[in-house]
Amino acid sequence: MHLLADLLQQALDPASSDFLSGLDRLPADAQGQRLRESLRSVHTLASNARGQRMLTLALSETAAAISSLREGGNVLREIVTRTRAIVGTDMAYISLNDPEKRETRITETDGVWTQAYRDIRMPFGTGVLGNVARADGPIQVSDYLQTVSLAHLEHIDDAVAEEGVKALLGAPMRIGGDIIGALMVADRWAHDFSQEQIFAVEALANQAAVALDNLERLAELTESMGSLETANRDKESSIARLKRLAATDDELFAALSSSEGLPGLAARISQVLGRPARLLDLTVRIDAGDVGGERLHAARALIPASRHNNAPVTATLEDGTTVVVMASVIEGEALGGVLVEGETAADDEAILRRAALVLGTFISHSNASRHDRQRRRVELLATLISPPAEGLRQHTATAAAAYGLEDGSPFRVAIVDGALRPLMDFEEALEVDLGEQLLRGHFDDRLYLAAPEQVFAWIADFLCKPGARRWGGVRMAHSEPLAALSEIGAGFALAERVLTAARSLPQAGNVVGWQSLGTIGIFLANADSQVTQSALRGSLGPLLDYDGSNGTQLCDTALCYLDEGRNIARTAQELVVHPNTVRQRLERIESLLGPDWNNGRRALDHHVLLVVARLLAGSPAKH
């Protein structure tokens, strides 16, 4: 009885190594044989029960492991790794179905050697994988290549042969009644899989389907929660943005209705933006902020791009500063812009757009007033240049006095000439520094101005100082000090002649008067006198009359001939005519002025008077 009890205890312990040797100690009779068979059955049942417990424990651990994962790739990798370990096969892999293409493809593997096998795509109904992907239960084959009941594909068979796969077992993965793929195991030797292996694969396939389904639902829930949170944030952000824009509108319209001007508008825009803002006015080049020099010009260059894009434009200046400019456009014309430094957010851009619109309205309104003032200045200047026959009226004298121009107080008149862009720059610089105290106006694309002696001295110094070369070809011709308003017309006539002469004399500077032109200047200063007119008629009368009657160019030829040192070839080249033409003209000049017209003192007289005649003929006053 003691031996039988020990053998029964050993039969219930599958790990016992003494059980089989203990059976040999039983009697050899029929009763002993029946005891041996009964104990072997108990041992087998105990071994199977232990295997089931171990399998259940492994499946439970696997379920817990994959349930804790939150990414699809990690879940699939965990499933194939644990499946291979639990079932004890050479490899394990998962395939997912593509209903549109009606095929299933391997997406995760463990133990697979070749890339060709990893890349397998099986049409539904072919091979083990293609059948499992649409089957109701597990499918296995002991030797895949030798199983003729399956629909084979040549390239798939090649991949299977290269991998060395023989036995295959697969179970479908289902979500809500739909098969989404299959869990597969395989060995590189031919055999049938046990019921425990089939059970394990089927159970793991179900767990994999549940895990993927949970992940999908979790993703949907996370996306929904994220969308809700985003919507709430967007709503809060929209409310804050609307409040900020409303505050911006209040500040901007308050600036429009106040007398703060551009500086006040700039201050209010800076307040709502929380950073310094600068306003650019293209109509007068006055900046309400602190932008100047090259940075100002670089910022202004961004305005056309902003106008074209109808949006703020960002750029990096040469000094590394990032600036954003929004153009102020009214009726298609860019009047100015708003400038801020640094990157801007979407809310800031909305404020910049509003600020630019208000700035454009402000500039447009200011320009209407400015244009009216400019018109009145031009009308006053024109009246002073060409007064009525009865003389200047008292209201005209009063208006001139507002600019410092009065009888008995010295003042000067001047004409400024040059290319359009430099001339505009110069006038805008005068606007910045002198504003309304300078009487000025445009006639024939030239700037005419009249200023008290002290103001004129400042302008002359401003135009001649070292940095003045940036004004390009701008030149100012001026009168001598005048003491009466009635002298303004004659003063401008002299300035016109001086300006014309200066254009022909390379040595003339940026600021010229008749005294700076030497001998020619003396004649120009007295060009309207009877003596000068008599000198011209007395010396050049026949030549002037001949050109006037016949439309010839004898005066120009005579002046060019003397300028070129009496050299016929250079004269012909300068006049772009044949030398014989020059000779013929010289013969005609000699017949009119006499054979010694280009000799001695007569040559000097003729040379000077020919220059004066040309200048007088080209003077705008004469036109």
C-alpha positions in Angstrom: 0.0 0.0 0.0 2.9 2.4 0.7 4.3 1.7 -2.8 0.9 2.4 -4.5 0.5 5.6 -2.6 4.0 6.8 -3.7 3.3 5.9 -7.3 -0.1 7.8 -7.3 1.6 10.9 -5.9 4.3 10.7 -8.6 1.6 10.2 -11.3 -0.1 13.4 -10.3 3.3 15.3 -10.5 4.2 15.5 -14.3 7.6 16.8 -13.4 8.5 13.7 -11.3 11.4 11.7 -12.8 10.9 8.6 -10.5 7.4 7.8 -11.9 8.4 5.4 -14.8 11.1 3.6 -12.8 8.6 3.2 -9.9 6.1 1.4 -12.2 8.7 -1.4 -12.7 8.4 -2.2 -8.9 4.7 -3.3 -9.3 3.9 -7.1 -9.6 4.1 -8.7 -13.0 0.7 -10.3 -12.6 -2.6 -9.2 -14.2 -3.5 -6.9 -11.2 -0.1 -5.2 -11.4 -0.6 -4.7 -15.2 -4.0 -3.0 -14.6 -2.4 -0.7 -11.9 0.3 0.3 -14.4 -2.2 1.3 -17.1 -4.4 3.2 -14.5 -1.3 5.1 -13.2 -0.2 5.9 -16.7 -3.6 7.4 -17.5 -3.5 9.5 -14.4 0.0 10.7 -15.3 -1.2 11.6 -18.8 -4.2 13.5 -17.5 -2.1 15.3 -15.0 0.5 16.3 -17.7 -2.3 17.6 -20.0 -3.9 19.5 -17.2 -0.6 21.1 -16.3 0.0 22.0 -20.0 -3.5 23.6 -20.1 -2.7 25.6 -17.0 0.6 26.8 -18.4 -1.1 27.7 -21.7 -3.9 29.5 -20.0 -1.4 31.4 -17.9 0.6 32.3 -21.0 -2.5 33.5 -22.8 -3.5 35.5 -19.8 -0.1 37.1 -19.6 -0.1 37.8 -23.3 -3.6 39.4 -23.1 -2.4 41.7 -20.3 0.8 42.6 -22.2 -0.9 43.6 -25.4 -3.8 45.4 -23.7 -1.3 47.8 -22.1 0.1 48.8 -25.4 -1.2 52.0 -27.2 0.4 51.7 -30.6 -0.6 49.3 -33.4 2.9 48.5 -34.4 3.9 47.5 -30.9 0.8 45.3 -30.4 1.5 43.3 -33.6 5.1 42.9 -32.7 4.2 41.6 -29.1 1.6 39.2 -30.5 3.9 37.4 -33.0 6.7 37.2 -30.5 4.6 35.7 -27.8 2.7 33.4 -30.3 6.0 31.9 -31.5 7.2 31.3 -27.9 3.9 29.8 -26.7 3.2 27.5 -29.7 6.9 26.6 -30.0 7.2 27.1 -33.8 10.0 28.3 -36.1 8.1 31.4 -37.0 4.9 33.4 -36.4 3.4 36.3 -38.4 0.3 38.4 -38.9 -1.4 39.4 -42.1 -4.1 42.1 -42.6 -6.8 42.1 -45.2 -7.3 44.7 -48.0 -11.0 44.2 -49.0 -10.7 46.6 -52.0 -7.8 44.7 -53.5 -9.2 41.4 -52.2 -5.9 40.3 -50.8 -4.1 39.8 -47.5 -0.5 40.9 -46.9 2.0 40.1 -44.2 2.6 43.1 -41.9 4.6 41.7 -38.9 6.8 38.7 -38.5 9.0 36.9 -36.0 11.5 34.2 -37.0 11.2 34.8 -40.8 14.5 34.8 -42.6 13.9 36.1 -46.1 12.5 39.4 -47.4 10.5 37.7 -50.1 8.5 35.9 -47.5 7.9 39.1 -45.5 6.6 40.8 -48.7 4.0 38.0 -49.5 0.6 39.3 -50.6 -2.0 36.5 -51.1 -5.2 36.9 -53.0 -8.2 35.7 -51.1 -8.8 31.9 -51.7 -5.2 31.1 -52.6 -2.7 29.3 -50.3 -3.1 28.8 -46.6 -2.9 32.5 -45.8 -5.4 33.5 -48.5 -7.9 30.8 -47.2 -7.4 31.6 -43.5 -8.0 35.4 -44.3 -11.6 34.6 -45.2 -12.2 31.3 -43.3 -14.5 30.7 -40.4 -11.9 28.8 -38.4 -8.2 27.6 -38.2 -6.6 25.9 -41.2 -3.4 23.8 -41.2 -1.3 21.8 -43.7 1.6 19.5 -42.8 3.6 20.2 -46.0 2.5 23.3 -47.9 4.2 22.6 -51.3 3.0 19.0 -51.4 -0.7 20.0 -50.6 -2.4 19.8 -53.9 -5.9 20.8 -52.5 -4.7 24.5 -52.2 -4.6 27.0 -55.0 -0.9 27.7 -55.5 0.8 30.8 -57.0 4.2 30.2 -58.6 5.9 33.3 -57.1 4.4 32.5 -53.6 5.7 28.9 -53.9 9.1 30.2 -54.7 9.1 32.4 -51.6 7.9 29.5 -49.5 10.6 27.2 -50.9 13.3 29.8 -50.3 12.2 30.2 -46.7 12.0 26.4 -46.2 8.5 26.4 -44.8 6.7 23.1 -44.6 4.0 23.0 -41.9 1.5 25.9 -41.7 -1.2 26.8 -39.2 -3.4 29.9 -39.2 -6.5 31.3 -37.4 -8.6 34.2 -38.6 -8.8 37.5 -36.6 -12.3 38.9 -36.4 -13.7 42.3 -35.3 -17.5 42.6 -35.1 -18.1 39.6 -37.3 -15.6 40.9 -40.0 -12.4 39.1 -40.7 -9.6 41.6 -40.7 -6.6 39.2 -41.1 -5.0 36.1 -39.8 -2.5 34.9 -37.2 -0.1 32.3 -38.7 2.6 30.0 -37.4 5.0 27.8 -39.4 7.7 25.2 -39.1 10.5 24.3 -41.5 9.7 20.5 -41.1 6.6 18.6 -42.1 4.2 17.6 -39.3 0.6 18.0 -38.0 0.0 20.6 -35.3 -1.4 19.4 -32.0 -4.8 20.4 -30.6 -3.1 22.5 -28.0 -1.2 24.4 -30.7 -4.4 25.0 -32.7 -6.2 26.1 -29.5 -3.3 28.5 -28.6 -3.1 30.0 -32.1 -6.9 30.5 -32.3 -7.0 32.0 -28.8 -4.1 34.4 -29.6 -5.8 35.4 -32.9 -8.9 36.4 -30.9 -6.8 38.3 -28.4 -5.0 40.1 -31.3 -8.4 41.1 -32.9 -9.7 42.4 -29.6 -6.5 44.4 -29.0 -6.6 46.0 -32.5 -10.3 46.7 -32.1 -9.6 48.4 -28.7 -6.8 50.4 -30.2 -9.0 51.6 -33.1 -11.8 52.6 -30.6 -9.2 54.3 -28.4 -7.9 56.2 -31.4 -11.4 57.3 -32.3 -12.1 58.4 -28.7 -8.8 60.2 -28.5 -9.4 61.9 -31.8 -12.9 62.9 -30.6 -11.6 64.3 -27.3 -8.8 66.1 -29.1 -11.3 67.6 -31.5 -13.5 68.7 -28.7 -10.5 70.2 -26.8 -9.3 71.9 -30.0 -12.8 73.3 -30.6 -13.0 74.7 -27.1 -9.5 76.2 -27.4 -10.4 77.7 -30.8 -13.6 79.1 -29.4 -11.7 80.7 -26.5 -9.0 82.0 -28.8 -11.7 83.4 -31.2 -13.3 85.3 -28.3 -10.0 86.7 -27.2 -9.1 87.6 -30.8 -12.4 89.4 -31.3 -12.0 91.3 -28.0 -8.5 92.3 -29.1 -9.7 93.4 -32.5 -12.5 95.4 -31.0 -10.1 97.1 -28.7 -7.9 97.8 -31.7 -10.8 99.4 -33.6 -11.6 101.6 -30.6 -8.0 102.9 -30.4 -7.7 103.4 -34.2 -10.9 105.3 -34.5 -10.1 107.4 -31.4 -6.8 108.3 -33.2 -8.7 109.4 -36.3 -11.1 111.6 -34.3 -8.3 113.2 -32.3 -5.7 115.8 -33.2 -2.7 113.6 -32.3 -1.6 113.2 -35.9 0.6 110.4 -37.2 2.7 110.2 -33.9 -0.5 109.6 -31.9 -1.7 107.0 -34.4 1.7 105.2 -34.2 1.5 105.3 -30.4 -2.0 103.7 -30.3 -1.0 101.0 -32.8 2.1 100.2 -30.7 -0.1 99.9 -27.7 -2.5 97.3 -29.2 0.4 95.3 -30.8 2.5 95.4 -27.6 5.6 96.4 -29.6 6.8 99.6 -31.3 5.1 100.4 -34.6 6.3 102.9 -37.2 4.2 104.6 -39.8 5.5 105.3 -43.3 3.9 108.1 -45.4 4.9 107.7 -49.1 3.4 111.0 -50.0 5.8 113.2 -48.1 8.4 110.7 -46.9 7.7 111.6 -43.2 8.1 108.8 -40.8 6.0 109.1 -37.6 8.4 106.6 -35.8 12.1 106.5 -35.5 13.1 104.9 -38.8 15.7 106.8 -40.8 18.4 106.5 -43.4 19.0 103.2 -45.2 16.6 101.3 -42.9 13.8 103.7 -43.9 14.5 103.2 -47.6 14.7 99.4 -47.2 11.4 99.3 -45.3 9.7 101.5 -48.0 10.9 99.0 -50.6 8.6 96.4 -49.1 5.4 98.4 -49.6 4.9 97.6 -53.3 5.2 93.8 -52.5 2.7 94.2 -49.7 0.4 96.1 -52.0 0.7 93.4 -54.7 0.0 90.6 -52.3 -2.6 92.5 -50.3 -0.9 91.1 -47.2 1.9 91.8 -44.7 5.4 91.2 -46.1 8.3 90.0 -44.0 12.0 90.6 -44.8 15.4 90.7 -43.2 17.3 94.0 -43.5 21.0 94.2 -44.0 21.6 94.7 -40.3 19.9 91.4 -39.6 16.6 93.0 -38.3 13.4 91.2 -39.3 10.6 93.6 -40.2 7.0 93.2 -41.3 5.4 95.9 -43.5 1.7 96.2 -44.4 0.9 98.7 -47.2 -1.8 101.3 -46.8 -3.8 101.2 -50.1 -6.6 103.6 -51.0 -8.3 103.2 -54.4 -5.4 101.1 -55.6 -2.7 103.6 -54.7 -0.1 102.8 -52.0 0.0 105.9 -49.7 2.1 104.4 -46.9 2.6 101.5 -44.6 2.8 100.2 -41.1 6.2 98.7 -40.0 6.9 96.5 -37.0 10.1 94.6 -36.1 10.1 90.8 -35.5 7.9 87.9 -36.5 4.1 88.4 -36.3 1.3 86.0 -35.4 -2.0 85.7 -37.3 -3.7 88.0 -34.8 -1.0 90.6 -35.2 -1.5 90.5 -39.0 -5.2 91.2 -38.6 -4.3 94.3 -36.5 -1.7 95.3 -39.1 -4.4 95.2 -41.8 -6.7 97.4 -39.8 -4.0 99.8 -38.8 -2.9 100.1 -42.5 -6.4 100.9 -43.5 -6.8 103.6 -40.9 -3.4 105.0 -41.8 -4.4 105.1 -45.5 -7.6 107.0 -44.5 -5.5 109.4 -42.4 -3.0 110.1 -45.1 -5.7 110.5 -47.7 -7.4 113.1 -45.6 -4.1 114.8 -44.7 -3.2 114.9 -48.4 -6.4 116.7 -49.3 -5.4 119.4 -46.9 -1.8 119.3 -48.0 -2.7 119.6 -51.6 -4.9 122.5 -50.9 -2.0 124.2 -49.1 0.4 123.4 -52.0 -2.1 124.8 -54.4 -2.4 128.1 -52.5 1.5 128.3 -52.2 1.8 127.8 -56.0 -0.8 130.5 -56.7 0.9 133.0 -54.4 4.3 132.3 -56.0 2.9 132.7 -59.5 1.3 136.0 -58.5 4.6 137.2 -57.1 6.5 136.2 -60.3 4.0 137.8 -62.6 2.1 140.5 -60.6 -1.0 142.2 -62.1 -0.5 145.5 -64.0 -1.9 147.5 -61.1 0.7 145.9 -58.7 0.4 143.5 -55.8 -2.7 143.7 -53.6 -2.5 144.0 -49.9 -3.8 140.4 -49.2 -1.0 139.1 -51.5 1.6 141.0 -49.5 0.1 139.7 -46.3 0.2 136.1 -47.5 3.9 136.6 -48.6 4.7 138.0 -45.2 3.6 134.7 -43.6 6.6 133.1 -45.3 9.0 135.9 -44.2 8.9 137.8 -47.5 8.5 141.5 -46.9 9.6 144.7 -48.5 12.7 146.0 -46.7 13.7 142.5 -45.4 16.4 140.7 -47.5 15.3 137.5 -49.2 16.3 135.4 -52.2 14.6 133.4 -54.9 16.0 130.2 -56.4 15.2 127.5 -58.9 16.2 123.9 -58.2 16.6 121.5 -61.1 17.5 117.8 -61.4 16.3 114.3 -62.2 12.8 113.5 -60.9 13.8 111.1 -58.1 16.6 113.2 -56.5 14.6 116.3 -56.8 11.6 114.7 -55.0 14.0 113.5 -52.3 15.4 117.0 -51.9 12.0 118.6 -51.6 10.8 116.0 -49.2 13.9 116.7 -47.0 12.9 120.4 -47.1 9.4 119.4 -46.0 10.7 117.5 -43.0 13.0 120.3 -41.8 11.2 123.5 -42.9 7.6 122.5 -43.3 5.2 125.3 -44.0 7.7 128.2 -43.5 9.1 127.8 -47.0 7.3 129.3 -50.0 7.8 126.9 -52.9 6.1 125.4 -55.9 6.7 123.4 -59.1 6.8 125.0 -62.6 8.0 123.1 -65.6 9.3 120.2 -63.5 11.5 122.6 -61.5 11.2 123.6 -57.9 10.9 127.4 -57.4 11.3 128.8 -53.9 11.5 132.1 -52.1 13.0 132.3 -48.6 14.3 134.9 -46.2 18.1 135.3 -46.2 18.6 133.1 -43.1 16.4 130.3 -44.4 18.1 130.5 -47.8 21.5 130.2 -46.2 20.4 127.0 -44.4 19.1 125.5 -47.7 22.4 126.4 -49.5 24.5 124.8 -46.8 22.2 121.8 -46.7 22.7 121.2 -50.4 26.5 121.7 -50.3 27.5 119.8 -47.2 29.6 116.6 -47.6 26.6 114.1 -47.7 24.9 116.2 -50.4 26.2 114.0 -53.3 23.3 111.7 -52.5 21.0 114.3 -54.2 22.6 113.3 -57.5 22.4 116.0 -60.2 20.3 118.5 -58.2 21.5 122.1 -58.7 20.1 125.3 -57.3 20.5 128.7 -59.1 19.7 131.8 -57.1 19.3 135.5 -57.2 21.2 138.0 -55.2 19.5 139.3 -52.1 16.3 141.1 -52.9 14.6 143.9 -50.9 11.2 144.2 -52.5 8.4 141.9 -53.6 8.3 143.6 -57.0 11.9 142.3 -57.7 10.8 138.6 -57.5 10.0 138.2 -61.2 13.3 139.6 -62.3 15.1 137.5 -59.7 13.6 134.3 -61.0 14.4 135.4 -64.6 18.1 135.8 -63.6 18.0 132.5 -61.7 16.7 130.8 -64.9 19.6 132.2 -66.9 22.1 131.3 -64.3 20.8 127.7 -64.1 20.9 127.4 -67.9 24.5 128.7 -67.9 25.5 126.4 -65.1 24.3 123.4 -67.1 26.8 124.3 -69.8 29.7 125.0 -67.4 31.4 121.9 -65.8 33.0 124.0 -63.1 29.6 125.2 -61.7 28.7 123.7 -58.3 25.5 122.6 -56.7 24.6 126.1 -55.7 25.3 128.9 -58.3 24.7 132.6 -58.6 25.7 135.0 -61.4 28.8 136.0 -59.4 30.1 132.4 -59.5 30.0 132.3 -63.3 32.7 134.9 -63.9 32.4 137.0 -67.1 29.4 135.2 -68.3 27.7 135.9 -65.0 28.2 139.6 -65.4 26.4 139.6 -68.7 23.6 137.3 -67.3 23.1 139.7 -64.4 22.6 142.5 -66.8 21.0 140.5 -69.7 17.8 142.6 -69.6 19.7 145.9 -69.6 19.9 148.1 -72.7 23.7 148.0 -72.7 23.8 144.2 -72.9 21.1 144.1 -75.6 22.9 146.8 -77.6 26.1 144.8 -77.3 24.4 141.7 -78.7 22.8 143.6 -81.6 25.9 145.6 -82.3 28.3 142.6 -82.5 26.0 139.7 -83.6 23.1 141.4 -85.2 23.7 140.3 -88.8 24.3 136.7 -87.6 21.2 136.7 -85.4 19.0 138.1 -88.2 20.3 135.6 -90.7 19.6 132.6 -88.5 16.2 134.0 -87.7 15.3 134.6 -91.3 16.7 131.4 -92.8 16.5 128.9 -90.0 20.2 128.2 -90.1 22.6 127.5 -87.2 25.4 130.0 -87.9 25.5 131.2 -84.2 25.9 127.7 -82.9 28.6 126.9 -85.5 30.5 130.1 -84.7 30.4 129.3 -80.9 31.4 125.7 -81.4 34.3 126.8 -83.7 35.6 129.1 -81.0 35.0 126.5 -78.2 37.1 124.0 -80.2 40.0 126.3 -80.7 39.2 127.2 -84.3 39.7 123.5 -85.3 37.4 122.6 -88.2 37.7 118.9 -87.8 36.7 118.9 -84.1 34.0 121.4 -84.8 32.5 119.1 -87.5 32.7 116.2 -85.2 31.0 118.1 -82.4 28.2 119.4 -84.7 28.0 116.0 -86.5 28.4 117.5 -89.9 30.9 117.2 -92.7 34.0 119.5 -92.5 33.1 121.1 -95.8 29.8 122.1 -94.3 31.7 123.8 -91.5 33.9 125.6 -94.0 30.8 126.8 -96.0 29.2 128.1 -92.8 32.4 129.9 -91.7 32.6 131.6 -95.1 29.0 132.8 -94.6 29.8 134.0 -91.0 32.8 135.9 -92.4 30.7 137.6 -95.0 28.3 138.7 -92.3 30.7 139.7 -89.5 33.8 140.5 -91.4 37.1 138.7 -92.1 38.6 139.4 -88.6 35.5 138.2 -86.6 37.6 135.4 -85.0 40.8 137.3 -84.4 42.1 139.2 -81.4 39.8 141.1 -79.1 36.9 140.7 -81.6 37.2 137.0 -81.2 36.9 137.4 -77.4 33.9 139.7 -77.7 32.2 137.4 -80.1 32.9 134.3 -78.0 31.4 135.8 -74.8 28.4 137.3 -76.6 27.7 134.1 -78.5 27.6 132.3 -75.1 25.2 135.0 -73.7 23.1 134.8 -76.8 22.7 131.0 -76.5 21.8 131.3 -72.8 19.3 134.0 -73.5 17.8 132.0 -76.3 17.5 128.9 -74.2 16.1 130.7 -71.1 12.5 129.6 -70.0 11.8 133.3 -69.4 12.3 134.0 -73.1 10.0 131.1 -74.0 
